[in-house]
Structures are given as structure tokens and as C-alpha cells.
């Protein structure tokens, strides 16, 4: 019983240290996303909004009308320990949306990565928690998103 409690205490002490290291400026890596239910309505909304007002949609994956499949992985959480610039690069076949939001769902930045168009997104972040969302807008069911945090002064 004491060993189990000791191991739990050590794990609880180590996990926050690992999590904060991963979110410090200079951290980099990649996430795998899966979305087996493509939803092109965000692209249609973007086109209509742009024609009517000249504005662009800031969020492609927010409020999707197609429900997620059980095997979908549409978001990853990110905790930033100090001011940083987050750069995301999408690698996928076809069209994928990529959004950065607050944990309350407020969109900070978004892109639709299409063949022949930019597939990178940069956003400045204050210390806090964020969500990176990726959604299939008409492409292959899987995508990889590389991330890099760099210091911002």
C-alpha cells in the first residue's frame, strides 16, 4: 500500500514538470489528427462571407454541422507557460481546417490548408491554456500538424 502511494506521489510530482517543459518556448513536435467525416460547409461559409463583406472566416473547425465519428481526434490541448509565438504547419492530402482557440472556445486564428496554398499558421499567445483544432474540410481522413513555440518579448 505504501509503495503504491509513494509511486502515485512521485507521478503526480513529475507530470506537471513534464507538461510545463513541453509548453515552454522552444518546444516542438507534432500531433496526429483524424476526421473521418469531411465537412465542406466551413469553406462555403468562408467564400460567402468573403464575397459579401470582404472578411475571412477566423475559425474553420468551430461549430461544425457534421458530428464527429467515435474514432476522430479533432483537438489537442496546449498550455503555454510564458509569452510565445506558436507556429503550426499542416501536412495532409486535400483540404483541412486548423484553428487555435481559448479553452472557452474563442477563436484566435484559423486557416484552411488547401493544395497549393499556405499550410502554416502563426499566432502570438500569452501564458494560459489553448486548444488546437483540426478538421477535415474535404481531404484524406488523417493529418499531421507540426508545432513550434518560440519566445516572444
C-alpha positions as CSV (number, residue, x, y, z in Angstrom):
1,X,0.0,0.0,0.0
2,X,2.8,2.4,0.9
3,X,4.6,1.7,-2.4
4,X,1.5,2.4,-4.4
5,X,1.0,5.7,-2.6
6,X,4.7,6.6,-3.0
7,X,4.6,5.8,-6.7
8,X,1.4,7.9,-7.1
9,X,3.0,10.9,-5.3
10,X,6.1,10.7,-7.5
11,X,4.0,10.5,-10.6
12,X,1.9,13.5,-9.5
13,X,5.1,15.5,-8.9
14,X,6.7,14.6,-12.2
15,X,3.7,15.0,-14.6
16,X,3.3,18.8,-14.1
17,X,7.1,19.3,-14.7
18,X,6.9,17.3,-17.9
19,X,3.8,19.2,-19.1
20,X,5.3,22.6,-18.4
21,X,8.5,21.7,-20.2
22,X,6.6,20.7,-23.3
23,X,4.8,24.1,-23.3
24,X,7.9,26.3,-22.8
25,X,9.2,28.3,-25.7
26,X,11.5,26.2,-27.8
27,X,9.2,23.2,-27.6
28,X,8.3,21.5,-30.8
29,X,6.8,18.3,-32.1
30,X,3.7,17.1,-33.9
31,X,0.2,15.9,-33.3
32,X,-1.8,13.4,-35.3
33,X,-5.4,14.3,-36.2
34,X,-8.2,12.1,-37.6
35,X,-11.5,13.2,-39.0
36,X,-13.5,10.6,-40.9
37,X,-16.5,12.9,-41.7
38,X,-15.4,15.7,-44.1
39,X,-17.4,18.9,-43.8
40,X,-17.0,21.4,-46.6
41,X,-19.7,23.8,-45.2
42,X,-16.9,25.9,-43.5
43,X,-15.3,26.6,-46.9
44,X,-18.7,27.5,-48.4
45,X,-19.3,29.9,-45.5
46,X,-15.9,31.4,-45.9
47,X,-16.5,32.0,-49.6
48,X,-19.9,33.6,-49.0
49,X,-18.6,35.8,-46.2
50,X,-15.7,37.0,-48.3
51,X,-17.9,37.8,-51.3
52,X,-20.5,39.7,-49.1
53,X,-18.1,41.6,-46.7
54,X,-14.5,41.1,-47.8
55,X,-13.8,39.4,-44.4
56,X,-12.4,35.9,-43.9
57,X,-13.6,33.2,-41.6
58,X,-11.3,33.1,-38.5
59,X,-12.4,29.6,-37.4
60,X,-13.0,26.6,-39.7
61,X,-13.5,23.9,-37.1
62,X,-15.8,25.7,-34.7
63,X,-19.4,24.7,-34.8
64,X,-19.1,22.0,-37.5
65,X,-22.5,20.7,-38.6
66,X,-21.3,17.1,-39.1
67,X,-21.0,15.1,-35.8
68,X,-17.6,13.6,-35.0
69,X,-17.1,9.9,-35.6
70,X,-16.0,7.9,-32.5
71,X,-12.5,7.4,-33.9
72,X,-12.0,11.2,-34.6
73,X,-9.2,13.1,-32.9
74,X,-10.0,16.7,-33.6
75,X,-8.2,18.7,-30.8
76,X,-5.2,18.8,-28.7
77,X,-4.7,21.0,-25.6
78,X,-1.7,23.3,-25.1
79,X,-0.6,25.1,-22.0
80,X,1.8,28.0,-22.5
81,X,3.9,29.0,-19.5
82,X,5.1,32.4,-20.9
83,X,4.6,34.6,-23.9
84,X,5.3,32.7,-27.1
85,X,4.6,32.5,-30.8
86,X,3.0,29.3,-31.9
87,X,3.7,28.2,-35.4
88,X,1.6,25.3,-36.8
89,X,2.1,23.5,-40.1
90,X,-0.5,21.1,-41.6
91,X,0.5,18.1,-43.6
92,X,-2.5,16.4,-45.2
93,X,-3.9,15.4,-48.5
94,X,-6.8,17.6,-49.6
95,X,-8.3,20.4,-47.6
96,X,-8.1,20.7,-43.8
97,X,-9.0,23.5,-41.4
98,X,-6.9,24.4,-38.5
99,X,-7.9,26.7,-35.5
100,X,-6.4,27.9,-32.3
101,X,-8.9,28.8,-29.6
102,X,-9.0,29.6,-26.0
103,X,-10.3,26.8,-23.7
104,X,-13.7,28.7,-23.7
105,X,-13.9,28.3,-27.5
106,X,-13.0,31.9,-28.6
107,X,-11.2,31.7,-31.9
108,X,-7.8,33.3,-32.1
109,X,-6.7,32.3,-35.5
110,X,-7.6,29.8,-38.3
111,X,-6.6,28.7,-41.8
112,X,-7.9,26.4,-44.5
113,X,-4.9,24.5,-45.8
114,X,-5.6,23.6,-49.4
115,X,-3.3,22.1,-52.0
116,X,-1.2,25.0,-53.4
117,X,-2.0,27.4,-50.6
118,X,-0.2,28.3,-47.4
119,X,-0.4,25.5,-44.8
120,X,1.1,27.3,-41.9
121,X,-0.4,29.5,-39.2
122,X,1.4,31.7,-36.6
123,X,-0.3,33.2,-33.5
124,X,1.1,35.0,-30.5
125,X,0.0,33.6,-27.2
126,X,0.0,34.9,-23.6
127,X,0.5,32.4,-20.8
128,X,-2.5,30.2,-20.5
129,X,-4.4,27.2,-21.9
130,X,-5.4,26.8,-25.5
131,X,-6.9,24.3,-27.9
132,X,-5.5,23.4,-31.3
133,X,-8.3,22.0,-33.5
134,X,-8.1,20.4,-36.9
135,X,-11.0,19.3,-39.1
136,X,-11.3,17.6,-42.5
137,X,-12.9,20.0,-45.0
138,X,-12.6,17.7,-47.9
139,X,-9.4,15.7,-47.8
140,X,-7.9,12.5,-46.5
141,X,-9.1,11.3,-43.1
142,X,-5.8,12.0,-41.3
143,X,-3.5,14.9,-41.0
144,X,-0.3,15.7,-39.1
145,X,0.3,19.2,-37.5
146,X,3.8,20.2,-36.6
147,X,4.1,22.8,-33.9
148,X,6.9,25.0,-32.6
149,X,6.8,27.5,-29.8
150,X,9.3,30.4,-29.9
151,X,9.9,33.1,-27.3
152,X,8.1,36.4,-27.7
153,X,9.2,39.6,-25.9
